[in-house]
Amino acid sequence: MKLLEYEAKQLFADEGIKVPQGLVVSNPDEIRMDMIPGKVVVKAQVDVGGRGKAGGVLMADRDTVTDTARQLLNTKIKGLPVPRVLIEERLDIQHEYFVSITMDRAKKQPVILFAETGGMDIEETARKNPDAVRSVTFNPLLPDVPAFLLRELCGAAPSEIQKTVNRLYHVFCHKDALLAEINPLVTTPAGVYAADAKLIIDDNSLARQGITVNRDLTEREREAEKHGFSFVELGGTIGVIGNGAGLTMSTLDLIEYYGGKAADFLDVGGGADSERVMHAVRLVASVPTVKVIVVNLLGGITRCDEVARGIISAGVGVPVIVRIAGTNADEGRKLLQEKGYEMLDTMDLVVKKAVEVTR
């Protein structure tokens, strides 16, 4: 789950990383002028990239901060409304750096990226000059980044930068993060500050981190989570329900092979009963782009007659094309035939038919 800037900065500050003095408001009337240091930056707190270039970061001072906050709270940034703004002291920036920590999945180790030029154009910098971004990996059992790696990574940057990078690594570990990033990490006459902050926490660790609601999920993804489905919306027109990640992924691959576009990935898991299948079919049918649903299930511990009853109970309006095989398959087919559902013998035939329907 992605944290907003002000949330990430609070966690960074708890670990000893300097952040600008600021306050978060959702209404301009909440602004306390005694907390406004003079020149400030007003930042929209929305989960989008390129916020600054999209008009979500504005300069202000004591005289204009209220109007500036009201302006941002009444606008949209890349289509998203702005529920709150962060008002921060404007730093006297001497130099901008970039630092990011994530996992190198191939090496199964944390990787730290560092550049001596940070800010909004870091992606362009990395594209034009890959050597400008240095990286190091190391054993994740180490509680700190080894000093020699920090020196190698940060080069001629001030020594306080190395300390900040190490503290960011502590945040990355303690918060079960998939990404911890500061861009820009700036030097000022008062020291090194995180001028911006990004933190993405592993969804599997939200409960351990005391987070009860995953804000990144859509309403349908929340519904899927409630029923224990593995579900991802993909934006196509062919709904997909399978049991087992391999079978479901194979169905998606076939849809792509025959020129179709999958609307979702939904794995009902093993041993799905009729009620579970019913919820799965209704969930996929609720995706606005879905024109047809492919149900591709193999009955091992899952009984095909239970699958059939679940499809029938769902009673959705979009066509449902079914391929079931395995335990009680004949009984399941008979139930579906009596209700007029279309069934085909192989996954290949089911997918071909679904692609035809969408055309």
C-alpha positions in Angstrom: 0.0 0.0 0.0 1.3 3.4 -0.9 1.5 6.0 1.8 0.9 9.7 1.2 3.8 12.1 1.5 2.9 13.4 4.9 2.4 9.9 6.3 5.8 8.7 4.9 7.5 11.8 6.3 6.2 11.2 9.8 7.7 7.7 9.7 11.0 9.1 8.3 11.1 11.7 11.1 10.5 8.9 13.7 13.7 7.3 12.4 15.7 10.5 12.7 15.5 11.7 9.1 15.1 15.5 9.0 11.8 16.7 7.3 10.5 20.2 6.8 8.2 21.7 9.5 4.7 21.5 8.2 1.0 20.8 8.8 -1.7 18.9 7.0 -5.2 20.4 6.5 -8.3 19.4 4.6 -10.0 22.8 5.0 -8.3 26.2 4.7 -10.0 27.3 7.9 -7.8 24.7 9.7 -4.6 26.7 8.9 -2.9 28.0 12.0 -0.9 31.1 11.1 1.4 30.7 14.1 2.7 27.5 12.4 3.4 29.2 9.1 7.1 30.1 9.1 6.9 32.6 6.2 7.5 31.3 2.7 5.9 27.9 2.3 5.2 25.1 -0.2 1.6 23.9 -0.5 1.5 20.2 -1.7 -1.6 18.3 -2.8 -1.7 14.9 -1.0 -2.7 12.6 -3.8 -1.4 9.3 -4.9 -0.1 10.2 -8.3 3.3 10.5 -9.9 4.4 13.8 -11.5 2.4 15.8 -9.1 4.6 18.9 -9.3 4.4 19.1 -13.1 0.6 18.6 -12.9 0.2 21.7 -10.8 0.0 19.9 -7.4 2.8 21.8 -5.8 2.5 25.6 -5.3 4.5 28.3 -3.6 2.9 30.6 -1.1 3.6 32.9 1.9 1.6 34.0 4.9 -0.5 36.4 2.8 -1.4 33.8 0.1 -1.3 30.4 1.9 -5.0 30.3 2.6 -6.1 31.1 -1.0 -3.4 28.7 -2.3 -4.6 25.9 -0.1 -8.2 26.5 -1.1 -7.2 26.5 -4.8 -5.6 23.1 -4.5 -8.4 21.6 -2.4 -10.9 22.6 -5.1 -8.9 21.1 -8.0 -8.0 17.7 -9.4 -4.5 16.4 -10.0 -4.5 13.9 -12.9 -8.2 13.3 -12.4 -8.0 12.8 -8.6 -9.6 15.2 -6.2 -7.4 16.6 -3.5 -8.7 15.7 0.0 -5.9 17.4 1.9 -2.8 19.5 1.5 0.6 19.6 3.2 1.9 23.1 4.0 5.6 23.1 4.6 8.4 25.5 5.2 10.2 26.4 2.0 13.8 25.1 2.3 16.9 27.0 1.3 18.1 24.3 -1.1 21.8 24.1 -2.0 21.8 20.7 -3.8 19.4 18.0 -4.7 20.1 14.2 -4.5 18.1 11.1 -5.2 18.0 7.9 -3.1 15.7 4.9 -3.4 15.6 1.5 -1.7 13.7 -1.5 -3.1 14.3 -5.3 -3.5 16.3 -6.8 -6.2 14.2 -9.9 -6.8 16.8 -11.7 -8.8 19.4 -11.4 -6.1 16.9 -11.5 -3.2 18.6 -8.6 -1.6 17.8 -4.9 -1.0 19.2 -2.6 -3.6 19.9 1.1 -3.0 20.0 3.6 -5.9 21.7 6.9 -5.5 22.2 9.9 -7.8 23.9 13.2 -7.2 21.2 15.0 -9.2 17.6 14.5 -7.9 14.3 16.2 -8.5 11.5 16.0 -11.0 13.7 14.9 -13.9 15.4 11.9 -12.3 13.8 9.5 -14.8 15.2 11.6 -17.7 18.6 11.7 -16.1 18.6 7.9 -15.7 17.5 7.4 -19.3 20.1 9.8 -20.8 23.0 8.9 -18.5 22.5 5.5 -16.7 25.9 5.9 -15.1 24.6 8.8 -13.1 22.6 6.4 -10.9 24.8 4.3 -8.7 23.5 1.1 -7.0 24.6 -1.3 -4.3 23.1 -4.6 -3.0 24.0 -6.4 0.3 22.9 -9.1 2.6 19.4 -8.3 4.1 20.5 -9.8 7.4 22.7 -6.9 8.1 21.1 -4.3 10.4 22.9 -1.4 8.7 24.3 -0.6 5.3 28.0 -1.4 5.5 30.0 1.8 5.7 32.3 1.0 2.8 29.2 0.6 0.6 27.8 3.9 1.7 31.0 5.6 0.7 31.0 3.8 -2.6 27.4 4.8 -3.2 27.4 8.4 -2.1 30.8 9.4 -3.5 31.7 13.0 -2.7 28.3 13.8 -1.1 28.4 15.2 2.5 28.8 12.5 5.2 25.4 13.4 6.6 23.9 12.1 3.3 25.4 8.6 4.2 23.7 8.7 7.6 20.4 9.6 6.0 20.6 6.8 3.5 21.3 4.4 6.4 18.3 5.7 8.3 16.1 5.3 5.2 17.3 1.7 5.1 16.1 1.3 8.7 12.6 2.6 7.7 12.6 0.2 4.7 13.2 -2.8 7.1 11.1 -1.8 10.1 8.1 -0.9 7.9 8.2 -4.0 5.7 8.5 -1.7 2.7 8.7 -2.6 -1.0 10.0 0.9 -1.7 11.4 3.7 0.4 12.5 6.8 -1.6 13.5 10.4 -1.1 13.5 12.6 -4.2 14.8 15.1 -3.7 17.1 14.6 -0.7 18.5 18.1 -0.2 21.3 19.9 1.5 20.5 23.2 3.2 22.4 25.5 5.5 20.5 23.8 8.3 21.5 20.3 7.2 20.1 17.4 5.1 16.3 17.2 4.6 13.9 14.8 2.9 12.1 17.4 0.7 9.7 14.6 -0.5 9.0 11.1 0.6 7.6 7.9 -0.9 6.9 4.7 1.0 5.1 1.6 -0.2 4.4 -1.1 2.4 4.0 -4.8 1.5 0.3 -5.6 1.5 1.1 -8.9 3.3 2.4 -7.0 6.3 -0.3 -4.4 6.7 -1.8 -6.1 9.8 1.7 -6.3 11.4 2.1 -2.6 10.7 -1.2 -1.8 12.3 -2.9 -0.8 9.1 -6.5 -2.2 8.9 -7.6 -0.9 5.5 -5.6 -1.2 2.2 -6.5 2.1 0.5 -4.9 0.9 -2.8 -7.7 -1.7 -3.4 -10.7 -0.9 -5.5 -14.2 -1.8 -4.2 -14.2 -5.0 -6.2 -10.7 -5.9 -4.9 -12.0 -5.3 -1.4 -14.9 -7.6 -2.1 -12.6 -10.3 -3.5 -10.3 -10.0 -0.4 -13.4 -10.6 1.8 -14.1 -13.8 0.0 -10.5 -14.9 -0.1 -10.1 -14.6 -3.9 -6.9 -13.7 -5.7 -8.3 -10.9 -8.0 -6.8 -8.3 -10.2 -8.7 -6.0 -12.6 -7.0 -5.8 -16.0 -9.3 -3.6 -18.1 -10.3 -5.9 -20.9 -13.7 -7.4 -22.0 -13.4 -11.1 -21.1 -14.0 -12.0 -17.5 -11.9 -14.9 -16.2 -12.5 -17.3 -13.4 -10.2 -20.3 -12.7 -8.9 -22.4 -9.9 -5.2 -22.3 -9.3 -2.9 -19.5 -10.4 -1.3 -21.6 -13.2 -4.6 -22.5 -14.8 -5.9 -19.0 -14.5 -2.7 -17.5 -16.0 -2.8 -20.0 -18.8 -6.4 -18.8 -19.6 -5.1 -15.2 -19.7 -2.3 -16.2 -22.1 -4.7 -17.9 -24.4 -7.0 -14.9 -24.5 -4.1 -12.7 -25.5 -2.9 -15.3 -28.1 -6.3 -15.2 -29.8 -6.5 -11.5 -29.8 -8.8 -10.9 -26.9 -8.3 -8.8 -23.7 -8.9 -10.2 -20.2 -10.9 -8.1 -17.9 -9.5 -9.7 -14.7 -7.6 -12.4 -13.0 -9.7 -14.3 -10.5 -8.5 -17.5 -8.8 -11.2 -19.0 -6.6 -8.7 -21.5 -5.1 -9.2 -25.2 -4.4 -12.3 -26.8 -2.9 -14.6 -23.9 -4.0 -18.2 -24.6 -3.1 -21.3 -23.3 -4.9 -21.6 -20.1 -2.7 -17.9 -19.2 -3.4 -18.3 -19.7 -7.1 -21.5 -17.6 -7.1 -19.7 -14.7 -5.5 -16.9 -15.0 -8.0 -19.2 -14.9 -11.0 -21.2 -12.0 -9.6 -18.0 -10.1 -8.8 -16.5 -10.6 -12.3 -19.9 -9.7 -13.9 -19.9 -6.4 -12.0 -16.8 -5.2 -13.9 -18.2 -2.6 -16.3 -16.1 -3.7 -19.3 -17.0 -7.4 -19.1 -18.9 -8.7 -22.2 -18.5 -12.4 -21.5 -17.2 -14.6 -18.7 -14.9 -17.7 -19.1 -15.2 -20.2 -16.2 -12.3 -22.6 -16.5 -12.1 -25.0 -13.6 -10.6 -28.4 -13.0 -12.3 -30.6 -10.4 -9.9 -32.2 -8.0 -10.9 -31.3 -4.5 -13.3 -28.9 -6.3 -16.5 -30.6 -7.3 -17.8 -29.7 -10.7 -21.5 -30.0 -9.6 -20.8 -27.4 -6.9 -19.3 -25.1 -9.5 -22.3 -25.6 -11.8 -24.7 -24.7 -8.9 -22.7 -21.6 -8.1 -22.8 -20.4 -11.8 -26.6 -21.0 -11.9 -27.1 -19.2 -8.5 -25.2 -16.2 -9.7 -27.8 -15.5 -12.4 -25.8 -12.8 -14.1 -26.8 -11.1 -17.3 -23.6 -11.5 -19.3 -22.9 -14.8 -21.2 -21.0 -17.4 -19.2 -19.0 -20.0 -21.2 -17.9 -22.9 -19.1 -15.2 -25.6 -19.3 -15.3 -28.0 -16.3 -13.5 -31.3 -15.9 -12.8 -33.7 -13.1 -14.8 -34.7 -10.0 -18.6 -34.9 -10.8 -18.0 -33.3 -14.2 -20.9 -35.1 -15.8 -23.4 -34.0 -13.1 -22.1 -30.5 -13.4 -22.5 -30.4 -17.2 -26.0 -31.8 -16.9 -27.0 -29.0 -14.4 -25.6 -26.3 -16.7 -27.2 -27.8 -19.9 -30.6 -27.8 -18.3 -30.2 -24.0 -17.7 -28.9 -23.3 -21.2 -25.3 -22.5 -20.4 -22.7 -23.0 -23.2 -20.1 -25.6 -22.4 -17.0 -26.6 -24.4 -14.6 -29.5 -23.8 -11.3 -27.7 -23.9 -9.8 -24.4 -22.6 -8.7 -23.6 -26.2 -12.3 -23.8 -27.5 -13.7 -21.8 -24.6 -11.3 -19.0 -25.1 -11.8 -18.9 -28.9 -15.6 -18.7 -28.3 -15.2 -15.9 -25.8 -13.1 -13.8 -28.1 -15.7 -14.3 -30.9 -18.4 -13.1 -28.5 -16.5 -9.9 -27.8 -16.1 -9.2 -31.5 
